[in-house]
Amino acid sequence: MPNASSEAPAKPSRRSFMQTTSTLAAGLALAPGAIRQAAAAETWYGTWGAAPAGPAPTGSYLSFSNQTLRLIAHGSIGGSRARVRLSNELGRASVQIGAVWLGVSASGASLVAGSNRQLLFKGSTGTSLAAGSALLSDPVDLSIPAQANLALSLYLPGSVQAATVHDAAYQTSYVSGAGNYAASQNISSQRTLYSWPFLTEIDIGTTRAGATLIALGDSQTDGLRSTNNANCRWPDYLARRLLTETGSGALPVGVVNRGIAGNRLLGDADNTPLAGKDAIERFDRDVLATAGARFLVILIGINDILFSSSPDASLASQITYGYQQLVARARTRGMRVFGATLLPFEGYEWYSAARESVRQRVNSWIRTAGAFDAVVDFDAAVRDPSRPTRLLPSRDGGDHLHPNDAGYEAMARAVPLSLLSS
């Protein structure tokens, strides 16, 4: 990330962070019966999402001054109305936003002609994102095709440091020279970005009943070692399967990726703020507050194992208890929860027999405890049959921990689509 001279702000307290996320969850999460509303009512579903983290370490902030960001995000399902969620939840200073527009990306920093729409906030063209807060835009009429690349143009009139950011986008976005180009079909890019500052969700409004699936995880969900700008994370492959392999009358299911590279289930990674708050702490904001939240796939815990100084049976018990906490909270909102087995990692630098034993214990519990509505066996989808403690070479991204594109596709194919049809 580009360097900036300013010092990073103090870390927000856990108490204030959780108060903010609880408020969001209460205001934005889908009520359990909403999926059964009459077809004439407009309902909202996530078509894209990323989990915010930060603030970045001192000296590595993204900094902007009187510039326009054009952030590219690949949607899953389409609709006729749109809104976005912007976040400054990890910031310690307010952020002034001069203008926000949303359009369909053509290529690079260019938009499909006639697709750009101005987004308002309580009827105003600009807004202020207070420290520790997030905002939903007002809805706007915009025809969004399924699987479209969307472009959010964000004009920042002052000097801004992006304390709230999703670091590993694997997607190129753009920063203009000086000026407001949010309404322009094309902008001249001064530099490129490979992260998503401030943007955490794009929703579509539709009169069709539908649902949103949230993929909660770490770098294996975030898409580490997948091809840049190709949307080859496993949730991307799953979203394409849902469009091509289900009938025209099937429930439309948006897919929202809430993976963060380096993220853990049980505790924050020391000195790695861009790995995000642990999954238990961020759950209300990143899962329950997602529009149309109905299905949840949990694939997290491998970093808790890899970086534990005491990988033993008690660690496995702590991880499985953490899963039970997430399941119980999801079910208070009527969600169906699917447990995903942890991937093999023999050959990775932190591999050991003790850590492998913990992974096996956790996977056995996922498969047999009956804690989830169903189990998605990602382990079986990518392991080497001749040596099940390692990734199949043809599905190994090269570090023996993260899959390649073929591995991520195999993971998506391990999800039975029948689980998402009810």
C-alpha positions, 0 to 999 in steps of 0.5 A, a space after each residue: 500500500 502507498 506510504 503516507 507520512 501521518 501517524 496511524 490513529 489509536 486502535 478503537 476500543 473493543 467496546 466502541 467497535 462492538 456497539 457500532 456493529 451491534 447497531 448496524 446489525 439491528 438496523 440492517 439485518 434481514 428478519 427471519 421471515 423477510 424471505 417469504 414476503 409477498 413478491 410485490 414488496 421490494 427487498 434487498 440482497 447483497 450482490 457484493 461485499 468485503 470485510 473492512 479491517 484496519 487501521 493500517 500500520 503506521 506509514 502504510 496508509 492509503 492517502 488521498 487529497 481532492 481525488 476521485 476513487 473508482 473502485 471496481 467490484 464484481 457483483 453476483 446477482 442483478 436487480 433494478 435498484 441499488 444502494 451501497 454501504 460505506 464504512 469508516 468503522 476503523 477510523 478515528 477521524 471523520 471522512 468528508 465525501 463530496 460525491 458518490 456515483 455507481 455505474 457498470 464498469 466497461 473496462 479499466 476506469 471506464 463505464 458503460 455509457 449511460 449507466 452511472 447514477 448519483 447516490 444520495 445520503 438522506 437526499 444530500 449529494 455528499 456526506 460525512 462518515 463519522 469515526 467508527 460509523 457506517 452509512 447506507 446510501 439512499 436507493 437509486 434506480 439502476 439496472 444491474 446485470 448478474 455478474 456485472 463489474 460495478 464501479 463506485 466513484 467516490 470523490 474525496 474533497 479534502 485530505 483523507 487517510 483510509 483507516 478502514 480498508 479491505 486490503 487484499 482485493 485481487 482487483 484493480 481500482 483507480 485513483 484520479 488526479 486532482 478533481 471530482 470525476 465521479 460523474 464522468 464516464 471515463 477518468 484519467 487514472 493517476 495511480 491504481 489500487 489493489 484494495 477497497 477503501 471505505 466500500 464494504 457492500 453493494 446491495 440490489 433491490 428487487 421484487 423477487 424473493 431471494 437470499 444472500 449467502 455469506 462466506 465467512 473466512 480468512 485468506 482461503 475465502 479472500 482468494 489469496 493466490 487466485 488470478 488478479 481481476 479474474 474473480 476466481 475466489 471460491 465464492 465467485 465460482 459458487 456465484 457463477 454456478 448458482 446462475 448457470 446450474 439452477 433453473 429460471 425459477 430458482 431462488 436468486 442467491 447473492 454471494 457476499 465474500 467476508 473473507 480477510 487474509 490472516 483472519 482468525 476465529 478466536 482472537 486478533 492477530 498481533 500487530 496485523 490490523 489488516 487481518 481484521 477483528 476476529 470472526 467472533 467479534 466482527 460477526 454482527 457487522 460482517 454477517 448479520 448486518 448483510 442485506 438478505 442474510 439467509 445462508 452462511 458458510 464458515 471456513 475459518 480456524 486454520 490461522 488459529 492453528 498455524 500460529 498457536 504456540 500450543 497446538 493441542 486438543 484444548 485448542 481444537 476444543 476452543 475452535 469448535 466452541 467458537 463455531 458453536 457461538 457463531 452458529 447460535 448467533 446466526 440462528 437467532 436470525 433464522 439463517 442456515 449455517 454450513 460448516 466447512 472442513 479445514 484444508 490440508 497444509 503439509 509443506 507450508 512453513 508452519 506445518 507440524 504434526 501437532 498442528 495437523 492433529 488439531 486440524 484433524 480433530 476439528 474436521 472430525 468434529 465438523 463432520 460428526 457433531 451435528 452442529 451445522 445444518 450441513 457440512 461442506 467438505 472442502 478438505 476432501 475437494 482439494 486434498 491429495 488422495 495419495 497423501 491427504 495431509 497436503 493439497 493435490 498438486 494440481 490444486 495447490 497455489 504454490 505455498 501448500 496452504 492456499 489453492 490455485 484457481 482450479 482448487 478454488 473452483 473445486 471448493 465451489 463445486 463441493 457446495 451442494 446447490 440443493 442446500 440453497 434451494 429452500 
